[in-house]
Amino acid sequence: MFAFITYKLLNNMKKMYFIKGVLLAFLAFQFFSCENEPLTGEFIQEEQNNANEGQFIAQIEGQEFIANSVTATLYTTDNKLIISGLKPGGEEITLKVDNPEVGSFNLSHGGANNNGGYYFDGSTNLSPYVSADSLGGYGLMNITALDASALTITGTFSFVGSREKVDGDGNPILDGNGDPVIEDIAISNGAFNAIPYIVDDTNGGGGGGTGDPNNEFFAKVEGVDFVADSIYVSEPMVGDVHMIKIEAKSNTGELIRIDIPRSLGIGTFNMVNISDGTKLIALYNAGNGAENLTSNPGMITISEFDLELGILKAAFSFTGNDPLSQVPDTVEVTEGSFTVYFEGVPGANNAFTANVDGASYTPDEIVITTSIVNQYPRITISTTIGDQRMELTFPATVTIGTFDMGTEVIDGDEIVAYYTPQVGTSITYVSSPGSLVITNYDIPSGLIEGTFNFTGRDGSGQDPSIYQITGGEFLIVLP
């Protein structure tokens, strides 16, 4: 996967106390310029830190937010610090600050100030609430301790984030004047206490990287050949998600970057224009302090993705523009293609096969997702071939052994399979009965192997149709 006061309090917001500065996040765009702007006396610095050691907390519109996992990275190449607190289901707060040190930082992103705060609510609206000045967002952060020996950081933060409101299809909702409707959210009482951070001197590479001389990368930018002087491939972990990050740079300072979830697989996929670091996204930067322009729209066709051998081959194109709509620049990146190499994982290629009423079912798309239901972490394997879809979902707490399937997920520890003969036309048939056998579960690598069989029936009992799914086998690597 980038970077991404006269301050006026909104009439519908409570007055908030902010602390200067912050840490943006592994947003689709990464910030290249930076500013550490001292604040005047307009804000009251809030020193109280109620987080326990190692904890990241906040109040979101008064509701408690306690992160299940926290990541913090200090990028020494451009001296920026990024902190992310994540919860199951996609809820996340991300902060970034340039030139981090003990002190206060302005969080209101805009102009020369690249610091910012972002909140992802885990809904179908993939765009975060951003403390962007242009959208009416603002905020402050205070770093109270930055221990270079113990590699820990402590501080507090608050911000108001804004974003465009969208409908169920992801289209912007407009007001009577035809302007986008902006929605706001208040993040207050934020604190992190002795959070461990790592030092990265690879300009965001993370997870180890490679400049393999066999890497190939080509594209046209506004019809002109983009000649890559260097191609760098890394495998960062963002939260619990494995990513493949490709950065191609020209000798004139141009950059094309593509972030790809390691679980994506072979096929054609649409890119997003704002990411929390775990989404498929592309970015172009012209260099010399230019703004990052992210994919909107963008598309990639992956023809080879061998996780075992570490080979990724794809073609891509995208229109790049400013995701925060602060600059009017637009760039067309076309005829993109690359073949890159990364560190493979033995046995890591996702595989899934079965028979439906004796006919072979070998999907052309396999997507692995995780979720939480009533405190149970769950794994779902979603597959499609043509108009057919088959899903298998089970708790991550399963062990090697044989388990019976049920018909629905209620408590969170059930095992259920689904089969849809024709997506959009037919109903979905559920396992009644069914059996799952876990034959291998390597927790450190996230590799799971198993077999399954089930009878697909209408859960309501109205449709008498029955589908027999037999000979099911799978091998997956958790994202």
Secondary structure, DSSP 8 states (H G I E B T S, - for coil): --B-------TTS------S---B-S-SB---S-------TTS---------TT-EEEEETTEEEE-SEEEEEEETTTTEEEEEEE-TTSEEEEEEEES--SEEEE--BBTTB--EEEEEESSS--S-EE-BGGGT-EEEEEEEEEETTTTEEEEEEEEEEEEE-B-TTS-B-B-TTS-B-EEEEEEEEEEEEEEE-EEE-SSS--S-EE--TT-EEEEEETTEEEE-SEEEEE--EETTEEEEEEEEE-TTS-EEEEEEETT--SEEEE-BSS-SSSS-EEEEE-STT---EEEEEEEEEEEEEETTTTEEEEEEEEEEE-TTS-S--EEEEEEEEEEEE----TT-S-EEEEEETTEEE--SEEEEEEEEETTEEEEEEEEEETTEEEEEEEETT--SEEEE--S--SSS---EEEEESSTTTS--EEEEEEEEEEEEEETTTTEEEEEEEEEEE-TTS-----EEEEEEEEEEE--
